[in-house]
Amino acid sequence: MKTSISFKNTIADIICLLYILLFVYAAVSKLLDFENFRVQLGQSPLLSAFAGYIAWMVPMLELFIVLLILSKRWRIMGLFGALCMMVMFTAYIFIILNYSPFVPCSCGGILEKMGWEEHFIFNFVFMMLAAAGILILRRGVPKAHFISKPAALASAFSMTIFFSIGIVALLFMLSEDIIHHRNNFVRRFPKYPTNSKKTILLPQATYYIAGYDKGQIYLGNRAEPLAVTIFDISLVQKKTIRIELPKYKFPYTVPRLAVKSPYFYFSDGSVPCIFIGDTTNWKAELKMYRKAYFSILKPIDDKTAVIRAIDSKTKANTLGLFTFNNDASLQLNGRLLLKQVDGIFDTDGSLLYNSQLDKVIYTYAYRNEFLMIDSQIGNHTSGHTIDTTTRAQVSVARIESKKVTTLSKQPKLVNKLTASFGNYLFVNAALIGKYEPEIMWKQASIIDVYDLSANTYAFSFYVYNIAGRTMDEFVVLNDRIVSLNGRSLTIEKLQTNYYKPFTASR
């Protein structure tokens, strides 16, 4: 009998020793590489919103449980604490594998080489060890103690398990709500969101993306404004076409091609002039001359185009709609772009037209806001990017001798480039979020994706630099990302459960 008791006590001591070794190693590893641990939690699909708190709580709790286990008086409580932690870890992995939209990279330390399934088994084994240790140690507890009673012990086990699972489930639901609806600048990076990457080298770094349709990408060329280079979506077939314009001697300074198949626009907002033509013969006619200067033009169809211009009355940026019938008419809406500082620099941004939603989208460069405007530039709704810059940090100065207003210092850029397709807005972000490794900002451009139909943040992914250079521009063609990086033209496929390619309704 004594031998049996001694053997069981030895088993209990071994279990306690295993937990001491596991938790001390795990806690110390986390604290020594704390920033990496916090980044890993920040990328977790369950705990992103609470990563800052949990990064400290987990190692502290592990060390506290070790102290309880080291004390014979509190050892059984320490094992209950260990069981609680292991149930939480196991529930976390179960949710990751079965309910998470993506599976992140596994943690480092002692379990670095394990996959999530191996983690699950490892945790389950330690759960059983904790339960076995509790059952052994309870025999040495005085009969007056509540834990010595079978019913009380069963209740303690049940409460520990349900409490632990409930905490993890609650954190998951709260984190999902915060990340998608009330984000505190925590990005979510799915694992391997893109694949099938292909890059080709262009003859020179003067090309820009002029447009696309279902199977083709159109490139303009700043060195040869009338040349159009066309690639198929596989970047295999290529042809170059020359646009035919009427022979006007306009003083072009920033000519720009925009293809909205089966039509194209050739314009220069500094002249100003707009030509519209057909992509079947690439011949264009003059549709507007010297009616309004503009800085951005986006075609809607062959009869209408949206522009950004400076209102002659308010001297501020405004959006307008050109309509081309017998004559070009312009309708301005000065209520869309909201002035915060000067109305010019603070309202700078990118202009898009999403043909799938029939919406004009304007994303501010220096604040966390974008506008979704109907194609007649009347009614609009607004959304916000996940960073926290609500007011443009722009400082301007007036140089009276030259009669010009200019930036007095470099402003804080929030949103660099944008693209849109289907129900999504893609924003090349300029600011680092919480729990992100700074080294990635030297290696890639970060694209934040927003679900326009739900007005929520969806996920983020990287577009890696080429030869140390970040991308110059990009467009999205349903599930393909087309980016231009100097001379490099790249196409990669977007593949993640977070993203649903657009399907036209019948």
C-alpha positions in Angstrom: 0.0 0.0 0.0 2.8 2.4 1.0 4.6 1.4 -2.2 1.5 2.3 -4.3 1.1 5.7 -2.6 4.8 6.4 -3.0 4.6 5.5 -6.7 1.6 7.8 -7.2 3.4 10.6 -5.4 6.4 10.1 -7.6 4.1 10.4 -10.7 2.6 13.6 -9.3 6.1 15.0 -8.6 7.1 14.2 -12.2 3.9 15.8 -13.6 4.6 18.9 -11.5 8.3 19.0 -12.6 7.2 18.7 -16.3 4.8 21.7 -15.8 7.5 23.7 -14.1 10.0 23.0 -16.9 7.3 23.7 -19.6 6.0 27.0 -18.1 9.3 28.4 -17.0 10.8 27.7 -20.5 7.7 29.0 -22.2 7.5 32.2 -20.1 11.2 33.0 -20.3 11.2 32.4 -24.1 8.3 34.8 -24.5 9.9 37.5 -22.3 13.3 37.2 -24.0 11.8 37.5 -27.4 8.8 39.6 -26.3 8.4 41.8 -29.4 8.3 38.7 -31.7 5.7 37.1 -29.3 3.6 40.2 -29.4 3.8 40.4 -33.2 2.7 36.7 -33.4 -0.3 37.4 -31.2 -1.1 40.5 -33.2 -1.4 38.4 -36.3 -3.6 35.8 -34.6 -7.1 35.7 -36.0 -8.4 35.2 -32.5 -6.5 37.6 -30.3 -5.4 40.4 -32.5 -7.3 43.1 -30.7 -6.0 42.1 -27.3 -2.4 41.2 -28.2 -0.9 44.0 -26.1 -2.5 42.8 -22.9 -2.2 39.0 -23.5 1.5 39.3 -24.5 2.2 40.3 -20.8 -0.5 38.2 -19.1 0.4 34.8 -20.5 4.0 34.6 -19.3 3.1 36.2 -16.0 0.4 33.7 -15.4 2.7 30.8 -16.4 5.3 32.0 -13.9 2.6 32.5 -11.2 1.4 28.9 -11.8 5.0 27.7 -11.4 5.2 29.4 -8.0 1.9 27.7 -6.9 3.2 24.3 -8.0 6.5 24.8 -6.2 4.5 25.3 -2.9 3.2 22.0 -1.5 0.3 23.9 0.2 -0.9 25.4 -3.1 0.3 22.7 -5.5 -3.2 21.3 -6.3 -4.4 24.9 -7.1 -1.3 25.3 -9.3 -2.3 22.2 -11.2 -5.8 23.5 -11.6 -4.3 26.7 -13.0 -2.1 24.7 -15.3 -5.1 22.7 -16.5 -7.0 26.0 -17.1 -4.1 27.3 -19.2 -3.8 24.1 -21.3 -7.6 24.0 -21.9 -7.3 27.6 -23.1 -4.4 26.8 -25.4 -6.2 23.7 -26.7 -9.5 25.6 -27.3 -7.5 28.3 -29.1 -6.0 25.8 -31.5 -9.3 24.1 -32.0 -10.9 27.4 -33.0 -7.9 28.2 -35.2 -8.2 24.9 -37.1 -12.0 24.8 -37.4 -13.4 28.4 -37.3 -10.7 30.8 -38.3 -10.7 32.2 -41.8 -7.0 31.5 -42.0 -4.4 29.5 -40.1 -1.5 31.7 -38.9 2.1 30.6 -38.4 2.6 28.5 -35.3 4.4 29.9 -32.3 8.1 29.7 -31.6 10.1 28.4 -28.7 9.9 24.7 -27.7 7.1 24.0 -30.1 8.5 25.9 -33.1 8.9 22.8 -35.3 5.3 21.5 -34.5 2.3 22.1 -36.7 -1.1 23.1 -35.3 -2.3 19.5 -35.2 0.8 18.4 -33.2 0.3 21.4 -30.9 -3.2 20.2 -30.3 -2.1 16.7 -29.3 0.8 18.1 -27.2 -1.6 20.3 -25.2 -4.2 17.5 -24.8 -1.5 15.2 -23.3 -0.6 17.9 -20.8 -4.2 18.5 -20.0 -4.5 14.8 -19.1 -1.3 15.0 -17.0 -2.7 18.0 -15.1 -6.0 16.1 -14.4 -4.0 13.0 -13.3 -1.9 15.1 -11.0 -4.9 16.6 -9.4 -6.6 13.2 -8.9 -3.4 11.9 -7.2 -2.8 15.0 -5.0 -6.4 15.2 -3.8 -5.9 12.0 -1.9 -3.6 13.8 0.4 -6.0 16.7 1.1 -7.8 16.6 4.5 -11.4 15.3 4.3 -12.7 18.6 5.5 -11.4 20.3 2.4 -14.1 20.6 -0.3 -11.9 19.2 -3.1 -11.7 15.9 -1.3 -15.4 15.3 -2.1 -16.0 13.6 -5.5 -18.9 15.8 -6.4 -16.9 19.0 -5.6 -14.0 17.7 -7.6 -16.2 17.0 -10.6 -17.6 20.4 -10.3 -14.2 22.0 -10.1 -13.1 20.1 -13.2 -16.2 21.1 -15.1 -16.0 24.8 -14.1 -12.3 24.9 -15.0 -12.9 23.5 -18.5 -16.0 25.5 -19.3 -14.5 28.7 -17.9 -11.4 28.3 -20.0 -13.2 27.5 -23.2 -15.6 30.3 -22.6 -12.8 32.9 -22.1 -11.2 31.9 -25.4 -14.5 31.9 -27.3 -15.4 35.3 -25.8 -12.0 36.8 -26.8 -12.5 35.4 -30.3 -15.9 37.0 -30.8 -14.8 40.3 -29.3 -11.6 40.4 -31.3 -13.5 39.7 -34.5 -15.9 42.5 -33.8 -13.1 45.0 -33.0 -10.9 44.1 -35.9 -13.6 44.3 -38.5 -15.8 47.1 -37.1 -13.9 49.1 -34.4 -10.3 48.5 -35.4 -7.6 50.0 -33.2 -5.0 49.7 -36.0 -4.3 46.0 -35.9 -3.8 44.4 -39.2 -4.6 40.8 -40.1 -2.3 39.0 -42.4 -3.6 35.6 -43.7 -1.0 32.9 -44.4 0.1 32.8 -48.0 -2.7 35.1 -49.4 -1.2 35.2 -52.9 0.4 32.7 -55.3 1.1 32.1 -59.0 3.4 35.1 -59.1 4.9 36.1 -62.5 7.1 39.0 -63.3 8.4 40.3 -66.6 10.9 43.1 -67.3 9.8 46.0 -69.4 12.2 47.9 -71.7 12.2 51.0 -69.5 10.7 52.5 -66.4 8.4 54.9 -68.1 5.3 52.7 -68.3 2.1 53.2 -66.3 -1.1 51.1 -66.0 -3.7 52.7 -68.2 -6.5 50.2 -67.8 -7.6 46.6 -68.1 -10.5 44.4 -69.2 -11.3 40.8 -68.7 -8.2 39.4 -70.5 -5.9 42.3 -71.2 -3.7 44.9 -69.4 -3.1 48.2 -71.1 0.1 50.2 -70.4 0.7 53.8 -71.3 4.2 55.2 -71.8 5.3 58.6 -70.5 8.2 58.6 -73.0 5.8 57.8 -75.9 2.4 59.2 -75.0 0.6 57.9 -78.1 1.9 54.3 -77.7 -0.3 51.6 -76.0 1.3 48.3 -74.9 -1.1 45.5 -74.4 -0.4 42.3 -72.5 -2.7 39.3 -71.9 -3.3 38.2 -68.3 -0.6 35.6 -68.5 2.0 38.2 -69.6 2.9 36.1 -72.6 1.3 37.8 -75.5 2.2 41.4 -76.2 1.4 44.0 -78.8 2.0 47.7 -79.2 -0.4 50.0 -80.9 -0.2 53.7 -81.7 -3.1 56.1 -81.0 -4.2 58.4 -83.8 -5.2 61.9 -82.7 -6.3 64.9 -84.7 -3.2 67.1 -85.3 -3.7 69.9 -82.8 -0.6 71.7 -81.6 -1.4 71.6 -77.9 1.3 72.3 -75.3 1.1 68.9 -73.6 2.8 68.6 -70.3 1.2 65.6 -68.5 -0.7 63.6 -71.2 -2.4 60.6 -69.8 -4.0 57.5 -71.4 -7.0 55.9 -69.6 -8.6 52.7 -71.2 -12.1 51.9 -70.3 -12.7 49.1 -72.9 -14.1 49.4 -75.5 -13.3 53.1 -75.2 -10.2 55.1 -74.3 -9.5 58.6 -73.1 -6.4 60.6 -73.9 -6.2 63.8 -71.8 -4.0 66.5 -70.4 -5.5 68.5 -67.5 -2.9 71.2 -67.9 -3.9 72.1 -71.5 -6.8 71.2 -70.8 -8.1 68.8 -73.3 -9.9 65.4 -73.6 -9.9 63.0 -76.5 -12.2 60.0 -76.6 -11.8 57.0 -79.0 -12.6 53.4 -79.7 -10.2 50.5 -78.9 -11.2 48.8 -82.1 -9.3 51.3 -84.2 -7.5 53.4 -81.6 -8.6 56.7 -83.2 -9.8 59.5 -81.0 -11.8 62.8 -81.4 -11.4 65.9 -79.4 -14.3 66.2 -76.9 -13.2 69.0 -74.6 -10.8 71.9 -74.9 -10.1 74.6 -72.4 -13.3 74.2 -70.4 -11.8 73.2 -67.1 -8.3 72.4 -65.8 -8.1 69.1 -63.8 -5.5 67.0 -62.0 -7.2 63.6 -62.2 -9.6 62.0 -64.8 -11.3 58.7 -64.5 -13.6 57.5 -67.3 -17.0 56.1 -66.5 -18.1 55.3 -70.0 -17.7 56.9 -73.4 -20.1 59.7 -72.5 -19.0 60.6 -68.9 -15.9 61.0 -66.9 -15.2 62.1 -63.3 -12.4 64.6 -62.6 -10.8 66.3 -59.7 -10.2 70.0 -60.2 -9.8 73.3 -58.3 -13.0 75.3 -57.8 -12.4 78.8 -59.1 -14.6 80.2 -56.3 -13.4 78.3 -53.3 -9.9 77.7 -54.5 -10.2 74.2 -53.1 -10.2 70.7 -54.6 -13.5 69.5 -55.9 -15.0 66.6 -57.9 -16.8 67.1 -61.1 -18.6 65.1 -63.8 -17.9 65.7 -67.5 -20.7 64.7 -69.8 -19.9 64.5 -73.5 -22.8 64.8 -75.9 -22.9 67.4 -78.6 -20.8 69.5 -76.3 -18.8 68.9 -73.1 -20.7 70.0 -70.0 -19.3 70.0 -66.5 -21.1 69.6 -63.2 -19.1 70.3 -60.0 -20.0 69.1 -56.5 -18.1 71.2 -53.9 -19.7 69.4 -51.0 -17.9 66.1 -51.3 -14.3 66.9 -50.4 -14.2 68.3 -46.9 -11.6 71.0 -46.1 -9.7 70.6 -42.9 -6.7 72.9 -43.4 -6.4 74.5 -46.8 -8.7 72.6 -49.1 -5.9 71.7 -51.6 -3.2 69.7 -49.8 -5.4 68.3 -47.1 -7.9 67.0 -49.6 -5.3 65.3 -51.8 -6.0 61.7 -52.6 -6.7 59.1 -55.2 -9.8 58.8 -57.5 -11.2 55.6 -58.8 -14.3 54.3 -60.6 -15.6 50.9 -59.7 -17.7 49.7 -62.6 -19.0 46.6 -60.8 -20.6 48.8 -58.1 -21.1 51.8 -60.4 -19.4 53.9 -57.7 -16.8 56.6 -57.7 -14.3 56.1 -54.8 -12.1 58.9 -53.5 -9.6 58.0 -50.8 -7.9 60.8 -48.9 -4.1 60.7 -48.8 -3.6 62.3 -45.4 -6.5 61.1 -43.3 -8.2 57.7 -42.7 -11.3 58.3 -44.8 -12.7 57.3 -48.2 -15.9 58.3 -50.0 -18.2 56.1 -52.0 -20.1 58.4 -54.5 -22.8 57.5 -57.0 -21.7 57.8 -60.6 -23.6 61.1 -61.0 -21.4 62.5 -58.1 -24.4 63.3 -56.0 -25.1 61.1 -53.0 -22.2 59.5 -51.1 -21.3 57.5 -48.0 -18.0 57.5 -46.2 -15.8 54.8 -44.8 -12.6 54.7 -42.7 -9.3 53.0 -43.1 -8.0 51.2 -40.0 -5.4 53.8 -39.0 -6.3 56.5 -36.4 -5.4 59.6 -38.4 -8.8 61.4 -38.5 -7.3 64.9 -39.3 -4.8 65.6 -42.0 -1.5 66.6 -40.5 -0.7 69.2 -43.2 1.1 72.5 -42.6 1.0 75.1 -45.4 2.8 78.4 -45.9 2.0 81.4 -48.2 4.9 82.8 -50.2 3.7 86.3 -51.0 6.6 87.2 -53.3 5.6 84.3 -55.6 1.9 84.4 -54.8 1.9 80.6 -54.1 0.8 78.4 -51.2 3.0 75.4 -50.5 3.7 72.8 -47.9 5.8 74.1 -45.0 6.9 70.6 -44.0 6.4 67.0 -45.1 2.9 65.9 -44.3 2.0 62.6 -42.6 1.0 60.3 -45.5 -1.7 57.7 -44.6 -2.9 56.2 -47.8 -0.5 55.9 -50.8 -2.1 54.0 -53.7 -5.6 52.5 -54.2 -7.4 50.1 -56.4 -10.9 48.7 -56.4 -12.7 45.7 -57.9 -16.1 44.1 -57.0 -17.0 44.7 -53.4 -13.5 45.5 -52.3 -11.2 48.6 -51.9 -7.5 47.9 -51.8 -5.3 50.6 -50.1 -1.5 50.7 -50.1 -1.0 51.9 -46.6 1.7 54.3 -45.5 1.6 53.8 -41.7 2.8 50.8 -39.7 0.1 49.2 -37.4 0.4 47.6 -34.0 2.4 44.3 -33.6 3.9 44.5 -37.0 7.6 43.7 -37.7 9.3 46.8 -38.9 11.5 44.8 -41.2 8.6 44.0 -43.5 8.1 47.7 -44.2 11.6 47.7 -45.7 10.8 44.6 -47.8 7.3 45.0 -49.1 4.3 47.3 -49.6 1.3 46.6 -47.3 -2.1 46.4 -48.9 -5.2 46.8 -46.7 -8.4 45.3 -48.1 -11.9 46.7 -47.2 -15.2 45.1 -47.8 -17.3 47.9 -49.3 -20.6 46.1 -49.1 -20.2 45.6 -45.3 -18.1 48.8 -44.8 -15.5 46.8 -42.8 -11.8 46.0 -42.8 -11.2 42.5 -44.2 -7.5 41.7 -44.2 -4.0 42.8 -45.3 -1.3 41.3 -47.5 2.2 42.1 -48.7 3.4 43.0 -52.2 7.1 42.4 -52.0 9.7 44.9 -53.3 11.7 44.1 -56.4 15.4 45.0 -56.4 14.8 47.0 -53.2 12.1 49.2 -54.8 8.5 49.5 -53.7 5.7 49.3 -56.2 4.8 52.4 -58.2 1.2 51.5 -58.8 -1.2 48.6 -58.9 -4.7 47.5 -60.0 -6.9 44.6 -59.1 -8.5 42.4 -61.8 -10.9 40.4 -59.7 -8.6 37.8 -58.1 -5.4 39.1 -59.7 -3.1 41.8 -58.4 -1.2 43.6 -61.2 1.6 45.8 -60.0 4.2 48.0 -61.7 7.6 48.4 -60.0 10.0 50.4 -62.1 10.6 48.1 -65.1 8.9 45.1 -63.5 5.4 44.2 -64.3 4.0 41.6 -61.9 0.8 39.6 -61.7 -0.1 37.4 -58.7 -3.3 35.6 -57.7 -5.1 36.5 -54.6 -6.1 33.3 -52.7 -7.6 33.5 -49.3 -10.9 32.7 -47.5 -11.2 36.3 -46.6 -11.7 37.4 -50.3 -14.6 36.4 -52.5 -14.0 37.1 -56.3 -16.7 39.2 -57.9 -19.4 37.3 -59.8 -21.8 39.4 -61.9 -25.4 38.8 -61.0 -27.7 37.5 -63.7 
